[in-house]
Amino acid sequence: MLKNEPKPNNRKGDYTKWFGFGIEFGGVIAVFCYIGYRLDQSWNTKPWLMLAGFFVGFTGMLYLVLKEVWNIWRK
């Protein structure tokens, strides 16, 4: 390789990283929804705790995504 020649851009790792993050995003939301669903069944508050679990899981994972994107932009 010559000095001024750009290095090849190997971004395959980026795709797998974000794919894994998407699976984690869905999994965390599913777990919080399930916990809310079970609490709704036992306390007879359908569907409020399941919805609360969804929003807690979604908000937490959205925070992690934004934090990761912020760290990429700062590099």
N, CA, C and O atoms as a GROMACS GRO file, in nm:
protein
  300
    1MET      N    1   0.082  -0.118   0.000
    1MET     CA    2   0.000   0.000   0.000
    1MET      C    3   0.088   0.125   0.000
    1MET      O    4   0.189   0.132   0.070
    2LEU      N    5   0.049   0.222  -0.078
    2LEU     CA    6   0.122   0.348  -0.080
    2LEU      C    7   0.083   0.432   0.040
    2LEU      O    8  -0.019   0.408   0.104
    3LYS      N    9   0.166   0.529   0.071
    3LYS     CA   10   0.141   0.613   0.188
    3LYS      C   11   0.010   0.690   0.178
    3LYS      O   12  -0.064   0.698   0.276
    4ASN      N   13  -0.018   0.746   0.064
    4ASN     CA   14  -0.135   0.832   0.049
    4ASN      C   15  -0.262   0.756   0.011
    4ASN      O   16  -0.370   0.815   0.002
    5GLU      N   17  -0.250   0.626  -0.011
    5GLU     CA   18  -0.367   0.548  -0.049
    5GLU      C   19  -0.455   0.523   0.074
    5GLU      O   20  -0.404   0.481   0.178
    6PRO      N   21  -0.586   0.548   0.062
    6PRO     CA   22  -0.673   0.529   0.179
    6PRO      C   23  -0.684   0.380   0.214
    6PRO      O   24  -0.678   0.293   0.127
    7LYS      N   25  -0.701   0.354   0.340
    7LYS     CA   26  -0.718   0.217   0.388
    7LYS      C   27  -0.857   0.169   0.351
    7LYS      O   28  -0.952   0.247   0.348
    8PRO      N   29  -0.870   0.040   0.322
    8PRO     CA   30  -1.004  -0.012   0.292
    8PRO      C   31  -1.095   0.001   0.414
    8PRO      O   32  -1.052  -0.017   0.528
    9ASN      N   33  -1.219   0.032   0.387
    9ASN     CA   34  -1.316   0.054   0.495
    9ASN      C   35  -1.391  -0.076   0.522
    9ASN      O   36  -1.482  -0.112   0.447
   10ASN      N   37  -1.354  -0.145   0.628
   10ASN     CA   38  -1.419  -0.270   0.664
   10ASN      C   39  -1.521  -0.241   0.773
   10ASN      O   40  -1.485  -0.226   0.890
   11ARG      N   41  -1.648  -0.234   0.736
   11ARG     CA   42  -1.751  -0.197   0.832
   11ARG      C   43  -1.845  -0.312   0.863
   11ARG      O   44  -1.955  -0.290   0.913
   12LYS      N   45  -1.804  -0.436   0.835
   12LYS     CA   46  -1.890  -0.549   0.863
   12LYS      C   47  -1.920  -0.560   1.012
   12LYS      O   48  -2.029  -0.601   1.050
   13GLY      N   49  -1.825  -0.525   1.095
   13GLY     CA   50  -1.845  -0.529   1.239
   13GLY      C   51  -1.953  -0.433   1.286
   13GLY      O   52  -2.022  -0.460   1.384
   14ASP      N   53  -1.968  -0.321   1.217
   14ASP     CA   54  -2.071  -0.224   1.253
   14ASP      C   55  -2.211  -0.282   1.236
   14ASP      O   56  -2.298  -0.259   1.319
   15TYR      N   57  -2.232  -0.357   1.127
   15TYR     CA   58  -2.363  -0.414   1.102
   15TYR      C   59  -2.400  -0.517   1.208
   15TYR      O   60  -2.512  -0.518   1.258
   16THR      N   61  -2.306  -0.601   1.242
   16THR     CA   62  -2.336  -0.702   1.344
   16THR      C   63  -2.356  -0.638   1.480
   16THR      O   64  -2.438  -0.685   1.560
   17LYS      N   65  -2.281  -0.534   1.508
   17LYS     CA   66  -2.296  -0.463   1.636
   17LYS      C   67  -2.437  -0.404   1.648
   17LYS      O   68  -2.501  -0.420   1.752
   18TRP      N   69  -2.484  -0.337   1.544
   18TRP     CA   70  -2.616  -0.275   1.550
   18TRP      C   71  -2.728  -0.378   1.541
   18TRP      O   72  -2.835  -0.357   1.598
   19PHE      N   73  -2.704  -0.489   1.471
   19PHE     CA   74  -2.802  -0.596   1.468
   19PHE      C   75  -2.820  -0.654   1.609
   19PHE      O   76  -2.932  -0.676   1.654
   20GLY      N   77  -2.709  -0.679   1.676
   20GLY     CA   78  -2.715  -0.728   1.814
   20GLY      C   79  -2.782  -0.629   1.907
   20GLY      O   80  -2.856  -0.668   1.998
   21PHE      N   81  -2.756  -0.502   1.884
   21PHE     CA   82  -2.819  -0.400   1.968
   21PHE      C   83  -2.970  -0.396   1.946
   21PHE      O   84  -3.045  -0.373   2.040
   22GLY      N   85  -3.014  -0.420   1.822
   22GLY     CA   86  -3.157  -0.425   1.793
   22GLY      C   87  -3.225  -0.543   1.861
   22GLY      O   88  -3.336  -0.532   1.912
   23ILE      N   89  -3.157  -0.658   1.860
   23ILE     CA   90  -3.210  -0.775   1.929
   23ILE      C   91  -3.219  -0.748   2.079
   23ILE      O   92  -3.319  -0.782   2.143
   24GLU      N   93  -3.117  -0.686   2.135
   24GLU     CA   94  -3.118  -0.650   2.277
   24GLU      C   95  -3.231  -0.551   2.307
   24GLU      O   96  -3.298  -0.563   2.410
   25PHE      N   97  -3.251  -0.454   2.220
   25PHE     CA   98  -3.356  -0.354   2.236
   25PHE      C   99  -3.492  -0.423   2.248
   25PHE      O  100  -3.569  -0.395   2.340
   26GLY      N  101  -3.520  -0.512   2.154
   26GLY     CA  102  -3.648  -0.584   2.156
   26GLY      C  103  -3.661  -0.676   2.276
   26GLY      O  104  -3.768  -0.689   2.334
   27GLY      N  105  -3.551  -0.741   2.312
   27GLY     CA  106  -3.553  -0.833   2.426
   27GLY      C  107  -3.581  -0.764   2.557
   27GLY      O  108  -3.658  -0.813   2.639
   28VAL      N  109  -3.519  -0.649   2.578
   28VAL     CA  110  -3.540  -0.575   2.703
   28VAL      C  111  -3.685  -0.527   2.711
   28VAL      O  112  -3.747  -0.536   2.817
   29ILE      N  113  -3.738  -0.477   2.601
   29ILE     CA  114  -3.877  -0.432   2.601
   29ILE      C  115  -3.970  -0.550   2.630
   29ILE      O  116  -4.066  -0.537   2.706
   30ALA      N  117  -3.941  -0.664   2.569
   30ALA     CA  118  -4.024  -0.783   2.591
   30ALA      C  119  -4.021  -0.826   2.737
   30ALA      O  120  -4.125  -0.862   2.793
   31VAL      N  121  -3.905  -0.822   2.800
   31VAL     CA  122  -3.894  -0.862   2.941
   31VAL      C  123  -3.974  -0.767   3.030
   31VAL      O  124  -4.047  -0.812   3.119
   32PHE      N  125  -3.961  -0.637   3.007
   32PHE     CA  126  -4.036  -0.541   3.089
   32PHE      C  127  -4.187  -0.553   3.066
   32PHE      O  128  -4.265  -0.539   3.160
   33CYS      N  129  -4.227  -0.578   2.941
   33CYS     CA  130  -4.370  -0.598   2.914
   33CYS      C  131  -4.420  -0.724   2.983
   33CYS      O  132  -4.531  -0.725   3.037
   34TYR      N  133  -4.341  -0.830   2.983
   34TYR     CA  134  -4.382  -0.954   3.049
   34TYR      C  135  -4.396  -0.934   3.200
   34TYR      O  136  -4.492  -0.982   3.261
   35ILE      N  137  -4.301  -0.864   3.259
   35ILE     CA  138  -4.310  -0.836   3.403
   35ILE      C  139  -4.436  -0.755   3.433
   35ILE      O  140  -4.508  -0.784   3.528
   36GLY      N  141  -4.462  -0.653   3.352
   36GLY     CA  142  -4.583  -0.573   3.370
   36GLY      C  143  -4.709  -0.655   3.350
   36GLY      O  144  -4.808  -0.636   3.421
   37TYR      N  145  -4.707  -0.747   3.253
   37TYR     CA  146  -4.821  -0.833   3.227
   37TYR      C  147  -4.850  -0.923   3.347
   37TYR      O  148  -4.965  -0.939   3.387
   38ARG      N  149  -4.745  -0.981   3.403
   38ARG     CA  150  -4.763  -1.070   3.519
   38ARG      C  151  -4.814  -0.991   3.640
   38ARG      O  152  -4.899  -1.040   3.715
   39LEU      N  153  -4.762  -0.871   3.660
   39LEU     CA  154  -4.810  -0.788   3.770
   39LEU      C  155  -4.956  -0.746   3.747
   39LEU      O  156  -5.035  -0.741   3.841
   40ASP      N  157  -4.991  -0.718   3.621
   40ASP     CA  158  -5.130  -0.686   3.588
   40ASP      C  159  -5.223  -0.802   3.622
   40ASP      O  160  -5.333  -0.781   3.674
   41GLN      N  161  -5.180  -0.922   3.594
   41GLN     CA  162  -5.262  -1.039   3.625
   41GLN      C  163  -5.282  -1.055   3.775
   41GLN      O  164  -5.393  -1.084   3.821
   42SER      N  165  -5.176  -1.036   3.851
   42SER     CA  166  -5.188  -1.058   3.995
   42SER      C  167  -5.260  -0.943   4.066
   42SER      O  168  -5.329  -0.966   4.166
   43TRP      N  169  -5.246  -0.820   4.018
   43TRP     CA  170  -5.308  -0.706   4.084
   43TRP      C  171  -5.436  -0.659   4.014
   43TRP      O  172  -5.500  -0.564   4.060
   44ASN      N  173  -5.473  -0.724   3.904
   44ASN     CA  174  -5.594  -0.692   3.829
   44ASN      C  175  -5.597  -0.544   3.785
   44ASN      O  176  -5.695  -0.474   3.809
   45THR      N  177  -5.490  -0.501   3.722
   45THR     CA  178  -5.478  -0.362   3.675
   45THR      C  179  -5.459  -0.354   3.524
   45THR      O  180  -5.400  -0.258   3.474
   46LYS      N  181  -5.508  -0.453   3.451
   46LYS     CA  182  -5.482  -0.462   3.307
   46LYS      C  183  -5.519  -0.334   3.236
   46LYS      O  184  -5.622  -0.275   3.272
   47PRO      N  185  -5.448  -0.286   3.141
   47PRO     CA  186  -5.317  -0.314   3.086
   47PRO      C  187  -5.211  -0.216   3.134
   47PRO      O  188  -5.106  -0.204   3.072
   48TRP      N  189  -5.236  -0.146   3.243
   48TRP     CA  190  -5.154  -0.031   3.280
   48TRP      C  191  -5.010  -0.065   3.316
   48TRP      O  192  -4.918   0.006   3.274
   49LEU      N  193  -4.987  -0.171   3.389
   49LEU     CA  194  -4.849  -0.203   3.426
   49LEU      C  195  -4.771  -0.260   3.308
   49LEU      O  196  -4.649  -0.242   3.301
   50MET      N  197  -4.839  -0.328   3.217
   50MET     CA  198  -4.771  -0.375   3.097
   50MET      C  199  -4.728  -0.255   3.011
   50MET      O  200  -4.618  -0.253   2.957
   51LEU      N  201  -4.816  -0.157   2.999
   51LEU     CA  202  -4.780  -0.036   2.925
   51LEU      C  203  -4.667   0.039   2.994
   51LEU      O  204  -4.577   0.092   2.928
   52ALA      N  205  -4.672   0.045   3.126
   52ALA     CA  206  -4.563   0.110   3.200
   52ALA      C  207  -4.432   0.036   3.177
   52ALA      O  208  -4.328   0.100   3.161
   53GLY      N  209  -4.436  -0.097   3.176
   53GLY     CA  210  -4.316  -0.176   3.148
   53GLY      C  211  -4.262  -0.150   3.010
   53GLY      O  212  -4.141  -0.141   2.990
   54PHE      N  213  -4.352  -0.136   2.913
   54PHE     CA  214  -4.308  -0.104   2.777
   54PHE      C  215  -4.235   0.030   2.774
   54PHE      O  216  -4.126   0.041   2.718
   55PHE      N  217  -4.295   0.132   2.835
   55PHE     CA  218  -4.235   0.265   2.829
   55PHE      C  219  -4.105   0.273   2.908
   55PHE      O  220  -4.013   0.344   2.868
   56VAL      N  221  -4.096   0.201   3.019
   56VAL     CA  222  -3.970   0.199   3.095
   56VAL      C  223  -3.861   0.131   3.012
   56VAL      O  224  -3.750   0.183   3.002
   57GLY      N  225  -3.892   0.016   2.953
   57GLY     CA  226  -3.794  -0.055   2.871
   57GLY      C  227  -3.754   0.025   2.748
   57GLY      O  228  -3.635   0.032   2.715
   58PHE      N  229  -3.852   0.085   2.682
   58PHE     CA  230  -3.824   0.163   2.562
   58PHE      C  231  -3.738   0.286   2.594
   58PHE      O  232  -3.642   0.316   2.524
   59THR      N  233  -3.773   0.354   2.702
   59THR     CA  234  -3.698   0.474   2.740
   59THR      C  235  -3.555   0.439   2.778
   59THR      O  236  -3.461   0.509   2.739
   60GLY      N  237  -3.538   0.333   2.854
   60GLY     CA  238  -3.403   0.292   2.893
   60GLY      C  239  -3.318   0.253   2.774
   60GLY      O  240  -3.201   0.290   2.767
   61MET      N  241  -3.374   0.178   2.681
   61MET     CA  242  -3.297   0.137   2.565
   61MET      C  243  -3.273   0.254   2.470
   61MET      O  244  -3.167   0.262   2.407
   62LEU      N  245  -3.368   0.344   2.458
   62LEU     CA  246  -3.347   0.462   2.375
   62LEU      C  247  -3.232   0.546   2.430
   62LEU      O  248  -3.152   0.599   2.354
   63TYR      N  249  -3.225   0.556   2.561
   63TYR     CA  250  -3.113   0.628   2.624
   63TYR      C  251  -2.980   0.562   2.587
   63TYR      O  252  -2.884   0.631   2.555
   64LEU      N  253  -2.974   0.428   2.592
   64LEU     CA  254  -2.850   0.359   2.558
   64LEU      C  255  -2.813   0.377   2.411
   64LEU      O  256  -2.695   0.390   2.379
   65VAL      N  257  -2.912   0.378   2.322
   65VAL     CA  258  -2.884   0.399   2.180
   65VAL      C  259  -2.830   0.539   2.158
   65VAL      O  260  -2.730   0.557   2.088
   66LEU      N  261  -2.894   0.638   2.217
   66LEU     CA  262  -2.847   0.776   2.200
   66LEU      C  263  -2.708   0.796   2.260
   66LEU      O  264  -2.627   0.871   2.205
   67LYS      N  265  -2.682   0.731   2.370
   67LYS     CA  266  -2.549   0.739   2.432
   67LYS      C  267  -2.443   0.678   2.340
   67LYS      O  268  -2.334   0.733   2.327
   68GLU      N  269  -2.474   0.566   2.277
   68GLU     CA  270  -2.380   0.501   2.186
   68GLU      C  271  -2.356   0.587   2.062
   68GLU      O  272  -2.243   0.601   2.017
   69VAL      N  273  -2.463   0.644   2.006
   69VAL     CA  274  -2.450   0.730   1.889
   69VAL      C  275  -2.368   0.854   1.924
   69VAL      O  276  -2.285   0.898   1.845
   70TRP      N  277  -2.392   0.910   2.041
   70TRP     CA  278  -2.315   1.028   2.084
   70TRP      C  279  -2.166   0.995   2.093
   70TRP      O  280  -2.081   1.075   2.053
   71ASN      N  281  -2.134   0.876   2.146
   71ASN     CA  282  -1.993   0.836   2.155
   71ASN      C  283  -1.932   0.816   2.018
   71ASN      O  284  -1.813   0.844   1.999
   72ILE      N  285  -2.009   0.769   1.921
   72ILE     CA  286  -1.956   0.752   1.784
   72ILE      C  287  -1.931   0.888   1.721
   72ILE      O  288  -1.829   0.907   1.655
   73TRP      N  289  -2.022   0.982   1.740
   73TRP     CA  290  -2.004   1.116   1.682
   73TRP      C  291  -1.886   1.189   1.742
   73TRP      O  292  -1.822   1.269   1.674
   74ARG      N  293  -1.856   1.162   1.868
   74ARG     CA  294  -1.745   1.233   1.933
   74ARG      C  295  -1.610   1.183   1.888
   74ARG      O  296  -1.510   1.253   1.908
   75LYS      N  297  -1.602   1.065   1.828
   75LYS     CA  298  -1.472   1.009   1.785
   75LYS      C  299  -1.413   1.084   1.671
   75LYS      O  300  -1.305   1.050   1.624
   0.00000   0.00000   0.00000
